[in-house]
Each structure stands twice: as structure tokens, then as C-alpha cells.
Amino acid sequence: MKYACSKLAINLYLLDNTGPPITQKLKTSAYINDRLPGIAHFMDTSRLKIGKQSFPNRLSNMKAIKFDWTRGIDKHKLRIELKKTFID
């Protein structure tokens, strides 16, 4: 589940503004640190327990990702790096 959610989040984040409305929610909840400019973390903006089930608030597992992906990544390299991170 971590692999699938992370892959979907990265693919949605890298879409242009012509994508679905959830891309804007992901981009507003993303935090990119100056020390690691290629890695984004997503903030949990839920106030209640039911709000934690929405997709943008379910991405706390993205903190485990340590490779550069915010500037764009090939789909095959993304698959390999996510499998190294979550399945290995």
C-alpha cells in the first residue's frame, strides 16, 4: 500500500495544472526543505480522525523516500527506486 500510494502521489504531483483537482491539493500540502531540494514531504492537514483517510493526508510514508523526484523522474526509475525503498 505504501508503494501504490507513493507512486500515485508522485505521478499526480508531477502533472501540470491540467490534471485532476487533487493535484492542486497535493501541491499545496507539499513541503520542500532547502537542504533536500529534490524531496518533498506532505503535511497532514486533517483535524479529525475521519480526515486522515483522505488521500492527501495519507502520505506520511513519503518521508521514507530518499531519492530526487520533484524535478521529474522517469517512470521506470521511479518504479525501481520505490521498490528499493518499500519492498526491499
URSUL-V970017 format. One record per run of one state. SS is the DSSP state (H for helix, E for strand, - for the rest). FROM is the first residue (numbers start at 0). TO is the last residue. If there is no record, write none. Layout:
BEGIN
ss:SS from:FROM to:TO
ss:SS from:FROM to:TO
END
This chain:
BEGIN
ss:- from:0 to:0
ss:H from:1 to:12
ss:- from:13 to:20
ss:H from:21 to:28
ss:E from:29 to:31
ss:- from:32 to:38
ss:E from:39 to:41
ss:- from:42 to:47
ss:H from:48 to:52
ss:- from:53 to:53
ss:H from:54 to:57
ss:- from:58 to:58
ss:H from:59 to:63
ss:- from:64 to:73
ss:H from:74 to:85
ss:- from:86 to:87
END
